[in-house]
Amino acid sequence: MNTSDRLSALSSEIAEEQTQLRILEEQVVFQQEVVEEARIRALVSETPLADREQREAADDLRRLTRSRDEAAARVAELRGEQDSLLERMFAEVHETP
């Protein structure tokens, strides 16, 4: 695959990953609210069920946070590859007489 084609493919991949990242960020914010509500219910009710619901909500938040962090790392990785290809293209243009 030539550099131009790869840059085009990277642009699409970055857009998809950014969309996924935004969705995950919204889910994390929502789940943070769920965890806080579950924490308060557990404190007020002091029942095993409320404690379990709080733990489950916190586990869900950890999973979502991990997924969000992985998506952010993937976007950074793709942007790094894109930057490298752009630098290479720039160097090739300036080397050509």
Helices and strands as residue ranges (DSSP letters): H 3-45, H 48-95
